[in-house]
Amino acid sequence: MITHKDKEVTEKKIEMEGADKVLMRILIGMEEGSNDIIMRYFTIKPGGHTPRHIHSHPHIVKGMAGRGVIIDGEGKENELTEQMSAFVEPDEEHQFKNPSDEDFSFLCIIPNPDK
Amino acid sequence: MITHKDKEVTEKKIEMEGADKVLMRILIGMEEGSNDIIMRYFTIKPGGHTPRHIHSHPHIVKGMAGRGVIIDGEGKENELTEQMSAFVEPDEEHQFKNPSDEDFSFLCIIPNPDK
């Protein structure tokens, strides 16, 4: 078993094209021995966003702090707060945005794409 | 895409032998279309605990509120707070306990055992 403080995990800026003001920590992943499921903690700064993109794996999402939106495959904005959770289907185009003036944080859990 | 308020998901008491004062919501699971990964939100009331048990799937864990412990395969107590995350290995005996006087809540994410 591994337990650790989330703050002890290195936070990295996402440099992917189309991403702006997005930070990520891999809370539990292959380094912790989890080969099948990866739990990432994202923070999007005010005005920031992830790329609008599509891939074959789903996202299991839990709002953690602040208030943001997930844009779904039809372009509709869906609110996400720390009181909420979400599921992004495989092969559904999507994007996370933070239109607020406070940090927006959420967990985004995926099957290991490298396996 | 599905988004919902966590409170709108039915909370059920865990009736498993060895469980005491444990409540669970399936935040994202097969009902939401997630066939591979299940995200459950557990609350253990003060003095409560899950069974000490063992199974072949891992647990990806995120502390959400309060303060509890996870007992690992060697019987050691590992603190878990909302600032922390944890990984319980496949086939590792484990138990969650709440020795505090406030509710202890955490996410426990698993590969779908019914698949």
gemmi code that builds the backbone of each chain (N, CA, C; Angstrom):
import gemmi

chains = {
    "A": [
        ("MET", (0.839, -1.205, 0.000), (0.000, 0.000, 0.000), (0.868, 1.247, 0.000)),
        ("ILE", (0.396, 2.205, -0.737), (1.075, 3.498, -0.739), (0.063, 4.561, -0.324)),
        ("THR", (0.480, 5.447, 0.578), (-0.299, 6.662, 0.842), (0.665, 7.835, 0.706)),
        ("HIS", (0.181, 8.938, 0.205), (1.029, 10.130, 0.192), (0.184, 11.404, 0.186)),
        ("LYS", (0.853, 12.480, 0.572), (0.202, 13.793, 0.513), (0.202, 14.261, -0.934)),
        ("ASP", (-0.942, 14.745, -1.386), (-1.063, 15.151, -2.789), (-0.046, 16.241, -3.151)),
        ("LYS", (0.217, 17.119, -2.199), (1.128, 18.246, -2.465), (2.562, 17.774, -2.692)),
        ("GLU", (2.873, 16.560, -2.251), (4.234, 16.031, -2.436), (4.451, 15.511, -3.855)),
        ("VAL", (3.355, 15.371, -4.603), (3.460, 14.922, -5.993), (3.748, 16.147, -6.867)),
        ("THR", (4.703, 16.022, -7.761), (5.092, 17.147, -8.617), (3.918, 17.605, -9.481)),
        ("GLU", (3.698, 18.908, -9.495), (2.657, 19.491, -10.349), (3.330, 20.012, -11.626)),
        ("LYS", (2.794, 19.612, -12.775), (3.396, 20.021, -14.054), (2.399, 20.816, -14.872)),
        ("LYS", (2.921, 21.771, -15.613), (2.079, 22.522, -16.539), (1.857, 21.685, -17.798)),
        ("ILE", (0.617, 21.638, -18.269), (0.317, 20.895, -19.500), (0.713, 21.752, -20.696)),
        ("GLU", (1.625, 21.203, -21.501), (2.177, 21.982, -22.619), (1.518, 21.632, -23.955)),
        ("MET", (0.518, 20.746, -23.913), (-0.174, 20.300, -25.134), (-0.772, 21.484, -25.908)),
        ("GLU", (-0.748, 21.415, -27.237), (-1.341, 22.476, -28.055), (-2.841, 22.594, -27.743)),
        ("GLY", (-3.282, 23.797, -27.537), (-4.691, 24.028, -27.206), (-4.953, 24.089, -25.715)),
        ("ALA", (-3.931, 23.760, -24.903), (-4.075, 23.861, -23.445), (-3.520, 25.196, -22.980)),
        ("ASP", (-4.205, 25.829, -22.040), (-3.738, 27.109, -21.505), (-4.047, 27.171, -20.014)),
        ("LYS", (-3.018, 27.463, -19.220), (-3.179, 27.633, -17.761), (-3.712, 26.374, -17.091)),
        ("VAL", (-3.204, 25.213, -17.540), (-3.633, 23.925, -16.979), (-2.454, 23.260, -16.269)),
        ("LEU", (-2.670, 22.885, -15.001), (-1.652, 22.194, -14.205), (-2.165, 20.805, -13.853)),
        ("MET", (-1.250, 19.838, -13.725), (-1.670, 18.465, -13.426), (-0.713, 17.772, -12.464)),
        ("ARG", (-1.303, 17.030, -11.532), (-0.546, 16.084, -10.701), (-1.086, 14.676, -10.984)),
        ("ILE", (-0.200, 13.712, -11.184), (-0.646, 12.307, -11.230), (-0.645, 11.797, -9.790)),
        ("LEU", (-1.827, 11.764, -9.169), (-1.901, 11.374, -7.752), (-1.593, 9.895, -7.578)),
        ("ILE", (-2.234, 9.076, -8.433), (-1.969, 7.628, -8.387), (-1.809, 7.151, -9.831)),
        ("GLY", (-0.658, 6.536, -10.099), (-0.379, 6.045, -11.445), (0.657, 4.938, -11.385)),
        ("MET", (1.362, 4.757, -12.487), (2.296, 3.628, -12.554), (3.408, 3.734, -11.508)),
        ("GLU", (3.796, 4.948, -11.148), (4.836, 5.094, -10.111), (4.396, 4.529, -8.771)),
        ("GLU", (3.076, 4.566, -8.532), (2.535, 4.026, -7.279), (2.144, 2.557, -7.438)),
        ("GLY", (2.355, 2.000, -8.611), (2.043, 0.588, -8.842), (0.693, 0.356, -9.489)),
        ("SER", (-0.005, 1.446, -9.855), (-1.330, 1.303, -10.462), (-1.178, 1.227, -11.983)),
        ("ASN", (-1.255, 0.047, -12.522), (-0.988, -0.152, -13.952), (-2.223, 0.003, -14.828)),
        ("ASP", (-3.407, -0.111, -14.230), (-4.630, -0.130, -15.042), (-5.399, 1.191, -15.005)),
        ("ILE", (-5.340, 1.895, -13.879), (-6.133, 3.112, -13.692), (-5.211, 4.228, -13.217)),
        ("ILE", (-5.361, 5.400, -13.844), (-4.540, 6.566, -13.494), (-5.465, 7.665, -12.965)),
        ("MET", (-5.131, 8.196, -11.783), (-5.930, 9.275, -11.186), (-5.109, 10.574, -11.228)),
        ("ARG", (-5.598, 11.518, -12.029), (-4.905, 12.800, -12.191), (-5.715, 13.928, -11.533)),
        ("TYR", (-5.003, 14.896, -10.958), (-5.644, 16.062, -10.333), (-5.284, 17.280, -11.174)),
        ("PHE", (-6.285, 17.872, -11.814), (-6.061, 19.038, -12.677), (-6.492, 20.321, -11.980)),
        ("THR", (-5.739, 21.367, -12.206), (-6.168, 22.708, -11.818), (-6.088, 23.595, -13.052)),
        ("ILE", (-7.215, 24.225, -13.379), (-7.226, 25.204, -14.477), (-7.352, 26.591, -13.848)),
        ("LYS", (-6.390, 27.431, -14.155), (-6.395, 28.804, -13.647), (-7.499, 29.606, -14.342)),
        ("PRO", (-7.927, 30.713, -13.734), (-8.981, 31.533, -14.352), (-8.680, 31.851, -15.814)),
        ("GLY", (-9.666, 31.633, -16.678), (-9.504, 31.910, -18.105), (-8.854, 30.790, -18.893)),
        ("GLY", (-8.389, 29.758, -18.202), (-7.682, 28.672, -18.879), (-8.613, 27.588, -19.415)),
        ("HIS", (-8.032, 26.665, -20.153), (-8.798, 25.573, -20.757), (-7.882, 24.453, -21.200)),
        ("THR", (-8.457, 23.234, -21.295), (-7.765, 22.111, -21.922), (-8.036, 22.186, -23.431)),
        ("PRO", (-7.331, 21.380, -24.233), (-7.636, 21.356, -25.661), (-9.046, 20.792, -25.885)),
        ("ARG", (-9.714, 21.246, -26.923), (-10.905, 20.505, -27.369), (-10.385, 19.340, -28.191)),
        ("HIS", (-10.612, 18.121, -27.681), (-10.036, 16.960, -28.368), (-10.894, 15.718, -28.155)),
        ("ILE", (-10.433, 14.633, -28.742), (-11.198, 13.390, -28.755), (-10.212, 12.224, -28.671)),
        ("HIS", (-10.599, 11.188, -27.972), (-9.750, 9.988, -27.862), (-10.634, 8.812, -27.476)),
        ("SER", (-10.060, 7.636, -27.556), (-10.878, 6.427, -27.393), (-11.113, 6.024, -25.943)),
        ("HIS", (-10.440, 6.695, -24.990), (-10.684, 6.326, -23.587), (-11.648, 7.321, -22.934)),
        ("PRO", (-12.397, 6.843, -21.937), (-13.349, 7.712, -21.245), (-12.643, 8.554, -20.176)),
        ("HIS", (-13.375, 9.513, -19.627), (-12.931, 10.253, -18.444), (-13.965, 10.064, -17.342)),
        ("ILE", (-13.486, 9.677, -16.182), (-14.316, 9.650, -14.977), (-13.878, 10.867, -14.168)),
        ("VAL", (-14.813, 11.778, -13.903), (-14.453, 13.119, -13.432), (-15.139, 13.433, -12.105)),
        ("LYS", (-14.380, 14.007, -11.181), (-14.951, 14.481, -9.921), (-14.530, 15.926, -9.692)),
        ("GLY", (-15.486, 16.840, -9.607), (-15.169, 18.221, -9.267), (-14.579, 18.303, -7.876)),
        ("MET", (-13.528, 19.105, -7.708), (-12.844, 19.179, -6.410), (-12.839, 20.582, -5.800)),
        ("ALA", (-12.752, 21.611, -6.622), (-12.739, 22.979, -6.089), (-13.115, 23.942, -7.194)),
        ("GLY", (-13.816, 24.995, -6.830), (-14.162, 26.027, -7.786), (-15.274, 25.576, -8.725)),
        ("ARG", (-15.322, 26.239, -9.855), (-16.458, 26.095, -10.756), (-15.968, 26.224, -12.196)),
        ("GLY", (-16.244, 25.209, -12.999), (-15.844, 25.273, -14.398), (-16.904, 24.664, -15.278)),
        ("VAL", (-16.552, 24.430, -16.526), (-17.486, 23.779, -17.447), (-16.758, 22.696, -18.233)),
        ("ILE", (-17.550, 21.682, -18.623), (-17.092, 20.706, -19.610), (-17.979, 20.889, -20.826)),
        ("ILE", (-17.336, 21.087, -21.952), (-18.091, 21.205, -23.206), (-18.187, 19.803, -23.805)),
        ("ASP", (-19.400, 19.395, -24.115), (-19.617, 18.019, -24.580), (-19.508, 17.910, -26.103)),
        ("GLY", (-19.791, 16.714, -26.599), (-19.619, 16.416, -28.019), (-20.478, 17.262, -28.939)),
        ("GLU", (-21.558, 17.816, -28.369), (-22.447, 18.675, -29.172), (-22.162, 20.165, -28.987)),
        ("GLY", (-21.108, 20.467, -28.231), (-20.741, 21.864, -28.024), (-21.452, 22.523, -26.855)),
        ("LYS", (-22.220, 21.759, -26.104), (-22.975, 22.305, -24.974), (-22.073, 22.419, -23.739)),
        ("GLU", (-22.224, 23.529, -23.003), (-21.459, 23.717, -21.773), (-22.207, 23.081, -20.598)),
        ("ASN", (-21.515, 22.214, -19.862), (-22.073, 21.557, -18.680), (-21.291, 22.022, -17.462)),
        ("GLU", (-21.988, 22.588, -16.496), (-21.314, 23.072, -15.290), (-20.693, 21.920, -14.494)),
        ("LEU", (-19.532, 22.166, -13.914), (-18.943, 21.198, -12.980), (-18.431, 21.933, -11.754)),
        ("THR", (-18.953, 21.549, -10.589), (-18.504, 22.127, -9.320), (-18.001, 20.996, -8.423)),
        ("GLU", (-17.510, 21.362, -7.251), (-16.996, 20.342, -6.332), (-18.111, 19.453, -5.778)),
        ("GLN", (-19.359, 19.823, -6.013), (-20.494, 19.000, -5.579), (-20.906, 17.988, -6.648)),
        ("MET", (-20.140, 17.921, -7.754), (-20.610, 17.178, -8.932), (-19.562, 16.194, -9.449)),
        ("SER", (-20.050, 15.242, -10.243), (-19.166, 14.331, -10.958), (-19.658, 14.197, -12.399)),
        ("ALA", (-18.818, 13.609, -13.245), (-19.148, 13.563, -14.670), (-18.512, 12.345, -15.328)),
        ("PHE", (-19.082, 11.977, -16.452), (-18.524, 10.900, -17.269), (-18.450, 11.376, -18.720)),
        ("VAL", (-17.244, 11.366, -19.279), (-17.051, 11.679, -20.698), (-16.868, 10.359, -21.431)),
        ("GLU", (-17.729, 10.094, -22.386), (-17.715, 8.805, -23.089), (-16.478, 8.644, -23.973)),
        ("PRO", (-16.084, 7.403, -24.230), (-15.034, 7.171, -25.224), (-15.455, 7.800, -26.556)),
        ("ASP", (-14.509, 8.374, -27.256), (-14.752, 8.962, -28.586), (-15.747, 10.124, -28.572)),
        ("GLU", (-15.883, 10.780, -27.436), (-16.712, 12.000, -27.371), (-15.785, 13.218, -27.315)),
        ("GLU", (-15.975, 14.135, -28.232), (-15.162, 15.353, -28.211), (-15.521, 16.151, -26.961)),
        ("HIS", (-14.526, 16.769, -26.334), (-14.783, 17.445, -25.050), (-13.690, 18.470, -24.773)),
        ("GLN", (-14.008, 19.360, -23.845), (-13.038, 20.388, -23.419), (-13.433, 20.886, -22.035)),
        ("PHE", (-12.449, 21.085, -21.182), (-12.671, 21.678, -19.859), (-12.250, 23.146, -19.912)),
        ("LYS", (-13.068, 24.009, -19.304), (-12.751, 25.445, -19.277), (-12.995, 26.022, -17.891)),
        ("ASN", (-12.260, 27.053, -17.575), (-12.506, 27.788, -16.338), (-12.862, 29.245, -16.650)),
        ("PRO", (-14.147, 29.556, -16.765), (-14.558, 30.940, -17.050), (-14.655, 31.782, -15.782)),
        ("SER", (-14.330, 31.224, -14.623), (-14.500, 31.943, -13.346), (-13.222, 32.709, -12.998)),
        ("ASP", (-13.253, 33.408, -11.877), (-12.054, 34.145, -11.446), (-11.339, 33.466, -10.284)),
        ("GLU", (-11.651, 32.176, -10.092), (-10.930, 31.375, -9.086), (-10.448, 30.085, -9.739)),
        ("ASP", (-9.467, 29.428, -9.105), (-8.985, 28.153, -9.643), (-10.125, 27.126, -9.708)),
        ("PHE", (-10.094, 26.316, -10.739), (-11.061, 25.228, -10.918), (-10.263, 23.918, -10.927)),
        ("SER", (-10.580, 23.041, -9.968), (-9.835, 21.781, -9.853), (-10.767, 20.586, -9.928)),
        ("PHE", (-10.277, 19.520, -10.529), (-11.076, 18.298, -10.660), (-10.147, 17.095, -10.799)),
        ("LEU", (-10.664, 15.938, -10.399), (-9.989, 14.680, -10.683), (-10.447, 14.194, -12.048)),
        ("CYS", (-9.520, 13.689, -12.839), (-9.861, 13.072, -14.125), (-9.169, 11.714, -14.159)),
        ("ILE", (-9.979, 10.671, -14.095), (-9.482, 9.296, -13.956), (-9.643, 8.586, -15.299)),
        ("ILE", (-8.600, 7.891, -15.692), (-8.599, 7.213, -17.003), (-8.028, 5.807, -16.883)),
        ("PRO", (-8.440, 4.918, -17.805), (-7.687, 3.676, -17.954), (-6.301, 4.029, -18.486)),
        ("ASN", (-5.288, 3.296, -18.067), (-3.917, 3.585, -18.478), (-3.781, 3.514, -20.002)),
        ("PRO", (-3.515, 4.656, -20.654), (-3.433, 4.635, -22.126), (-2.155, 3.974, -22.634)),
        ("ASP", (-1.172, 3.763, -21.727), (0.104, 3.169, -22.136), (0.120, 1.658, -21.973)),
        ("LYS", (-1.011, 1.092, -21.633), (-1.044, -0.356, -21.379), (-1.720, -1.104, -22.513)),
    ],
    "B": [
        ("MET", (-22.138, 12.663, -22.749), (-21.589, 13.097, -21.460), (-22.700, 13.174, -20.423)),
        ("ILE", (-22.326, 12.772, -19.239), (-23.251, 12.911, -18.115), (-22.580, 13.742, -17.039)),
        ("THR", (-23.319, 14.715, -16.482), (-22.873, 15.372, -15.255), (-24.035, 15.294, -14.270)),
        ("HIS", (-23.710, 15.129, -13.007), (-24.772, 15.193, -12.010), (-24.239, 15.647, -10.664)),
        ("LYS", (-25.165, 16.087, -9.832), (-24.813, 16.445, -8.454), (-24.668, 15.161, -7.650)),
        ("ASP", (-23.592, 15.077, -6.882), (-23.335, 13.845, -6.124), (-24.486, 13.519, -5.168)),
        ("LYS", (-25.079, 14.545, -4.607), (-26.156, 14.334, -3.622), (-27.397, 13.715, -4.267)),
        ("GLU", (-27.505, 13.819, -5.578), (-28.666, 13.244, -6.268), (-28.534, 11.730, -6.465)),
        ("VAL", (-27.321, 11.217, -6.217), (-27.107, 9.774, -6.325), (-27.509, 9.131, -4.992)),
        ("THR", (-28.253, 8.048, -5.062), (-28.717, 7.379, -3.841), (-27.539, 6.901, -2.992)),
        ("GLU", (-27.601, 7.207, -1.692), (-26.585, 6.735, -0.752), (-27.132, 5.493, -0.052)),
        ("LYS", (-26.327, 4.427, -0.085), (-26.773, 3.166, 0.525), (-25.848, 2.758, 1.657)),
        ("LYS", (-26.434, 2.128, 2.661), (-25.630, 1.585, 3.757), (-25.019, 0.262, 3.298)),
        ("ILE", (-23.735, 0.067, 3.584), (-23.080, -1.196, 3.227), (-23.449, -2.241, 4.275)),
        ("GLU", (-24.071, -3.324, 3.808), (-24.581, -4.346, 4.739), (-23.643, -5.561, 4.828)),
        ("MET", (-22.507, -5.483, 4.166), (-21.547, -6.593, 4.151), (-21.090, -6.962, 5.563)),
        ("GLU", (-20.872, -8.246, 5.818), (-20.381, -8.680, 7.131), (-19.020, -8.039, 7.422)),
        ("GLY", (-18.875, -7.473, 8.596), (-17.628, -6.817, 8.959), (-17.640, -5.326, 8.689)),
        ("ALA", (-18.698, -4.849, 8.026), (-18.831, -3.405, 7.776), (-19.731, -2.799, 8.855)),
        ("ASP", (-19.361, -1.620, 9.323), (-20.173, -0.940, 10.331), (-20.146, 0.561, 10.067)),
        ("LYS", (-21.326, 1.160, 9.997), (-21.446, 2.620, 9.828), (-20.780, 3.109, 8.540)),
        ("VAL", (-20.965, 2.342, 7.458), (-20.364, 2.695, 6.168), (-21.475, 2.972, 5.151)),
        ("LEU", (-21.392, 4.150, 4.519), (-22.353, 4.555, 3.492), (-21.617, 4.719, 2.165)),
        ("MET", (-22.321, 4.434, 1.063), (-21.669, 4.522, -0.246), (-22.599, 5.087, -1.308)),
        ("ARG", (-22.037, 5.945, -2.147), (-22.684, 6.380, -3.385), (-21.831, 5.931, -4.566)),
        ("ILE", (-22.430, 5.353, -5.588), (-21.699, 5.112, -6.833), (-21.836, 6.378, -7.673)),
        ("LEU", (-20.794, 7.213, -7.665), (-20.878, 8.501, -8.373), (-20.886, 8.291, -9.879)),
        ("ILE", (-19.956, 7.451, -10.337), (-19.912, 7.124, -11.774), (-19.725, 5.615, -11.905)),
        ("GLY", (-20.661, 4.981, -12.609), (-20.593, 3.531, -12.792), (-21.360, 3.144, -14.041)),
        ("MET", (-21.827, 1.909, -14.058), (-22.471, 1.411, -15.282), (-23.732, 2.193, -15.632)),
        ("GLU", (-24.421, 2.711, -14.625), (-25.632, 3.507, -14.914), (-25.303, 4.761, -15.717)),
        ("GLU", (-24.089, 5.271, -15.509), (-23.668, 6.471, -16.246), (-22.954, 6.102, -17.551)),
        ("GLY", (-22.833, 4.822, -17.825), (-22.192, 4.372, -19.058), (-20.735, 3.992, -18.894)),
        ("SER", (-20.243, 4.009, -17.638), (-18.833, 3.680, -17.412), (-18.704, 2.184, -17.127)),
        ("ASN", (-18.274, 1.452, -18.116), (-18.251, -0.007, -17.992), (-16.955, -0.553, -17.418)),
        ("ASP", (-15.887, 0.245, -17.469), (-14.575, -0.275, -17.073), (-14.124, 0.202, -15.701)),
        ("ILE", (-14.527, 1.409, -15.320), (-14.047, 2.011, -14.071), (-15.252, 2.505, -13.269)),
        ("ILE", (-15.244, 2.180, -11.981), (-16.342, 2.583, -11.099), (-15.780, 3.517, -10.029)),
        ("MET", (-16.417, 4.684, -9.876), (-15.976, 5.647, -8.854), (-17.038, 5.704, -7.751)),
        ("ARG", (-16.659, 5.243, -6.560), (-17.576, 5.211, -5.417), (-17.148, 6.243, -4.368)),
        ("TYR", (-18.126, 6.853, -3.707), (-17.854, 7.824, -2.639), (-18.319, 7.195, -1.327)),
        ("PHE", (-17.382, 6.907, -0.443), (-17.699, 6.284, 0.840), (-17.680, 7.314, 1.968)),
        ("THR", (-18.590, 7.155, 2.903), (-18.520, 7.897, 4.164), (-18.584, 6.886, 5.301)),
        ("ILE", (-17.582, 6.954, 6.163), (-17.590, 6.117, 7.365), (-17.872, 7.025, 8.551)),
        ("LYS", (-18.928, 6.704, 9.270), (-19.302, 7.483, 10.448), (-18.290, 7.211, 11.576)),
        ("PRO", (-18.221, 8.124, 12.569), (-17.268, 7.929, 13.678), (-17.384, 6.528, 14.297)),
        ("GLY", (-16.259, 5.870, 14.475), (-16.228, 4.531, 15.061), (-16.491, 3.409, 14.069)),
        ("GLY", (-16.814, 3.746, 12.836), (-17.153, 2.722, 11.840), (-15.933, 2.191, 11.106)),
        ("HIS", (-16.178, 1.157, 10.303), (-15.093, 0.532, 9.536), (-15.654, -0.329, 8.424)),
        ("THR", (-14.838, -0.536, 7.398), (-15.154, -1.520, 6.355), (-14.661, -2.889, 6.842)),
        ("PRO", (-15.041, -3.966, 6.139), (-14.489, -5.274, 6.524), (-12.977, -5.301, 6.288)),
        ("ARG", (-12.256, -6.062, 7.102), (-10.872, -6.382, 6.700), (-10.996, -7.513, 5.692)),
        ("HIS", (-10.590, -7.222, 4.446), (-10.774, -8.247, 3.419), (-9.715, -8.137, 2.326)),
        ("ILE", (-9.839, -9.024, 1.357), (-8.826, -9.143, 0.312), (-9.540, -9.514, -0.991)),
        ("HIS", (-9.057, -8.966, -2.099), (-9.638, -9.307, -3.405), (-8.610, -8.997, -4.486)),
        ("SER", (-8.900, -9.430, -5.684), (-7.882, -9.367, -6.734), (-7.806, -8.009, -7.436)),
        ("HIS", (-8.772, -7.101, -7.149), (-8.687, -5.785, -7.804), (-8.073, -4.744, -6.850)),
        ("PRO", (-7.427, -3.740, -7.424), (-6.816, -2.695, -6.601), (-7.849, -1.646, -6.172)),
        ("HIS", (-7.446, -0.762, -5.277), (-8.230, 0.424, -4.934), (-7.386, 1.659, -5.212)),
        ("ILE", (-7.960, 2.583, -5.961), (-7.356, 3.907, -6.136), (-8.183, 4.837, -5.251)),
        ("VAL", (-7.513, 5.476, -4.288), (-8.226, 6.134, -3.195), (-7.855, 7.611, -3.104)),
        ("LYS", (-8.867, 8.455, -2.903), (-8.634, 9.892, -2.671), (-9.396, 10.314, -1.419)),
        ("GLY", (-8.668, 10.780, -0.413), (-9.315, 11.317, 0.783), (-10.135, 12.547, 0.420)),
        ("MET", (-11.359, 12.649, 0.955), (-12.254, 13.754, 0.577), (-12.656, 14.629, 1.766)),
        ("ALA", (-12.818, 14.045, 2.949), (-13.210, 14.839, 4.119), (-12.873, 14.063, 5.378)),
        ("GLY", (-12.500, 14.795, 6.414), (-12.217, 14.157, 7.688), (-10.894, 13.413, 7.677)),
        ("ARG", (-10.792, 12.477, 8.604), (-9.509, 11.829, 8.869), (-9.764, 10.376, 9.264)),
        ("GLY", (-9.167, 9.455, 8.540), (-9.328, 8.047, 8.884), (-8.032, 7.309, 8.694)),
        ("VAL", (-8.112, 5.989, 8.727), (-6.923, 5.182, 8.501), (-7.250, 4.050, 7.530)),
        ("ILE", (-6.210, 3.639, 6.792), (-6.273, 2.399, 6.012), (-5.263, 1.456, 6.641)),
        ("ILE", (-5.726, 0.289, 7.014), (-4.814, -0.729, 7.559), (-4.321, -1.567, 6.391)),
        ("ASP", (-2.999, -1.696, 6.287), (-2.431, -2.370, 5.114), (-2.259, -3.873, 5.354)),
        ("GLY", (-1.650, -4.534, 4.395), (-1.515, -5.991, 4.428), (-0.709, -6.509, 5.602)),
        ("GLU", (0.121, -5.629, 6.181), (0.936, -6.034, 7.338), (0.307, -5.600, 8.652)),
        ("GLY", (-0.903, -5.035, 8.578), (-1.588, -4.625, 9.811), (-1.248, -3.223, 10.275)),
        ("LYS", (-0.457, -2.502, 9.482), (-0.039, -1.147, 9.857), (-1.140, -0.143, 9.514)),
        ("GLU", (-1.363, 0.828, 10.412), (-2.348, 1.884, 10.159), (-1.697, 3.031, 9.394)),
        ("ASN", (-2.306, 3.410, 8.265), (-1.822, 4.524, 7.443), (-2.875, 5.621, 7.445)),
        ("GLU", (-2.493, 6.793, 7.878), (-3.445, 7.911, 7.926), (-3.927, 8.288, 6.522)),
        ("LEU", (-5.192, 8.663, 6.435), (-5.700, 9.210, 5.170), (-6.565, 10.427, 5.469)),
        ("THR", (-6.178, 11.563, 4.913), (-6.934, 12.806, 5.065), (-7.331, 13.319, 3.686)),
        ("GLU", (-8.079, 14.411, 3.666), (-8.499, 14.965, 2.379), (-7.331, 15.549, 1.580)),
        ("GLN", (-6.176, 15.671, 2.207), (-4.978, 16.153, 1.503), (-4.199, 15.006, 0.862)),
        ("MET", (-4.732, 13.772, 0.950), (-3.924, 12.596, 0.618), (-4.629, 11.667, -0.372)),
        ("SER", (-3.823, 10.826, -0.993), (-4.366, 9.761, -1.833), (-3.620, 8.465, -1.520)),
        ("ALA", (-4.161, 7.351, -2.016), (-3.605, 6.043, -1.652), (-3.843, 5.033, -2.763)),
        ("PHE", (-3.013, 3.984, -2.730), (-3.192, 2.859, -3.650), (-3.117, 1.568, -2.857)),
        ("VAL", (-4.174, 0.777, -2.937), (-4.190, -0.550, -2.315), (-3.966, -1.564, -3.427)),
        ("GLU", (-2.907, -2.344, -3.292), (-2.537, -3.287, -4.358), (-3.544, -4.429, -4.501)),
        ("PRO", (-3.619, -5.016, -5.693), (-4.417, -6.238, -5.854), (-3.922, -7.287, -4.850)),
        ("ASP", (-4.837, -8.032, -4.284), (-4.501, -9.128, -3.361), (-3.798, -8.657, -2.089)),
        ("GLU", (-4.009, -7.420, -1.714), (-3.480, -6.931, -0.437), (-4.640, -6.814, 0.556)),
        ("GLU", (-4.518, -7.463, 1.690), (-5.551, -7.347, 2.718), (-5.570, -5.908, 3.231)),
        ("HIS", (-6.783, -5.386, 3.493), (-6.887, -3.976, 3.873), (-8.201, -3.712, 4.599)),
        ("GLN", (-8.250, -2.591, 5.273), (-9.461, -2.171, 5.982), (-9.413, -0.655, 6.180)),
        ("PHE", (-10.563, -0.018, 5.991), (-10.700, 1.419, 6.261), (-11.409, 1.588, 7.602)),
        ("LYS", (-10.907, 2.512, 8.425), (-11.517, 2.767, 9.730), (-11.627, 4.261, 9.975)),
        ("ASN", (-12.622, 4.622, 10.769), (-12.740, 6.011, 11.200), (-12.671, 6.091, 12.724)),
        ("PRO", (-11.473, 6.330, 13.252), (-11.320, 6.427, 14.715), (-11.618, 7.837, 15.231)),
        ("SER", (-12.019, 8.752, 14.344), (-12.224, 10.154, 14.747), (-13.672, 10.369, 15.170)),
        ("ASP", (-13.984, 11.590, 15.571), (-15.362, 11.896, 15.976), (-16.111, 12.712, 14.905)),
        ("GLU", (-15.561, 12.703, 13.680), (-16.253, 13.335, 12.546), (-16.324, 12.342, 11.383)),
        ("ASP", (-17.244, 12.588, 10.460), (-17.342, 11.712, 9.285), (-16.012, 11.687, 8.521)),
        ("PHE", (-15.698, 10.538, 8.006), (-14.499, 10.336, 7.179), (-14.982, 9.882, 5.791)),
        ("SER", (-14.653, 10.683, 4.765), (-15.129, 10.367, 3.413), (-13.958, 10.237, 2.442)),
        ("PHE", (-14.108, 9.330, 1.499), (-13.051, 9.127, 0.498), (-13.664, 8.547, -0.770)),
        ("LEU", (-12.997, 8.807, -1.882), (-13.321, 8.125, -3.134), (-12.543, 6.818, -3.181)),
        ("CYS", (-13.202, 5.763, -3.627), (-12.527, 4.477, -3.836), (-12.888, 4.006, -5.242)),
        ("ILE", (-11.900, 4.030, -6.110), (-12.110, 3.770, -7.543), (-11.569, 2.370, -7.857)),
        ("ILE", (-12.360, 1.636, -8.603), (-11.984, 0.246, -8.918), (-12.267, -0.057, -10.400)),
        ("PRO", (-11.521, -1.041, -10.937), (-11.949, -1.602, -12.223), (-13.268, -2.331, -11.995)),
        ("ASN", (-14.155, -2.308, -12.954), (-15.470, -2.939, -12.809), (-15.332, -4.443, -12.529)),
        ("PRO", (-15.720, -4.879, -11.324), (-15.540, -6.295, -10.992), (-16.541, -7.190, -11.720)),
        ("ASP", (-17.598, -6.586, -12.319), (-18.636, -7.369, -13.003), (-18.336, -7.533, -14.483)),
        ("LYS", (-17.162, -7.074, -14.914), (-16.869, -7.131, -16.352), (-15.875, -8.232, -16.661)),
    ],
}
model = gemmi.Model(1)
for chain_id, residues in chains.items():
    chain = gemmi.Chain(chain_id)
    for i, (resn, *xyz) in enumerate(residues, 1):
        res = gemmi.Residue()
        res.name, res.seqid = resn, gemmi.SeqId(i, " ")
        for name, pos in zip(("N", "CA", "C"), xyz):
            atom = gemmi.Atom()
            atom.name, atom.element = name, gemmi.Element(name[0])
            atom.pos, atom.b_iso = gemmi.Position(*pos), 0.0
            res.add_atom(atom)
        chain.add_residue(res)
    model.add_chain(chain)
structure = gemmi.Structure()
structure.add_model(model)
structure.setup_entities()
